[in-house]
């Protein structure tokens, strides 16, 4: 799905989290929003997902205005920073949640739900953990379950907030590959937020560098590395 | 190996390994004895005395005193007040906690203070305030009496007083739990397409069910036991507006000690039943509690 962000701005009280930013994300791209904390990247992601409304500006999905769509209508698969798995449900029920939440006439049968959840557990390569509770999983497993739960709703796009933030370095490398593979199999337009420039450069097709609520540069990883547009970008990617 | 043996011979080995996280035995015994005797003196003994006094002239006398019409009326009234007050305050408390923890708005601190108000205001003052507001000589009270709905010296007044006094229990129990859990799970449910109601029923409520249960039990205990506020608004009409605590006080003042202590024993038993119920629930759901972390 093509995502167009047109002069989106967001203020919280007197502070501007986002100055007007504009950005086009081509359908099927894997995009990193890269920047230090407080750069507005998470706010932008939450606006796309419908968890936050912009103060001004418009969002378009496939050319249609989506600014006023509710969070449910957006159908964005969202992976939260600490995964936000439902702690009182098994992994199976976590993944099935979005399917069960559908209105009755669109809801798949129980057999169909089981089939789909099983398939998703295979996709994240954890076929045997359906009966466990989130507290019984490792950090890496939780992240993959959160990803499966987001994909289960057949989303129009995938939005991930610091998806590797809470993991140790080795697991992080493995899961980067995992996200890449899931992106390639599903073909979903995927946007992830990160403060780790190495992660952004290695994983993304397109990197959006942000600072202080503004976009500093948009480009392919190699272009950002070879031709940093501003002093901020040059210094940030050197670290 | 032999070096170690030789080295250890120089110093006598400690008699017994002592765990570093424990106090010495005499300290332990002293502290435990102190807490146990306090518990016995302040909790177990009074409870025992009540039952002993109630049964001083035999079970028959005690039961006879409880089956008199005004005694039956007091028990029934107390149960009725609790049955109306507790569900309403559970709903209001949940709504208040939900609003305070899941949304940002101006005046939040003021609202929290307002919820705490019944804890800091003396129940008698609360009762007097209700009389001043709804008494027969006031505009609202006079009008309500004219319409045939008296508040003061009647059931609505007793319920209002009980609701005021027990309002904070559920909200106070829920707010810290809900703050700690944050909003992420609710947000996740929303992104998965769930409606607000569905989020409340499938995510928020299951996550706070234990806190909610504790709040409800505390609220119930207080609703049945409230004396001060109810004493002011009820008018203490025997057989009509006298709840169990009011009835106990009146009987005691009339030197009807068997009747007074029998009713006190019933009130204590009702509280014990809720405690047993809570323990039973916890025991039955111990697995869910273990995997469900804190609450």
Interface residues (C-beta under 8 A of the other chain):
Chain A: X49 X50 X51 X71 X72 X74 X75 X76 X77 X78 X80 X81 X82 X84 X85 X86 X87 X88 X97 X98 X101 X102 X133 X135 X136 X149 X150 X152 X153
Chain B: X184 X185 X187 X188 X189 X190 X191 X192 X193 X194 X195 X198 X202 X203 X206 X207 X288 X291 X292 X293
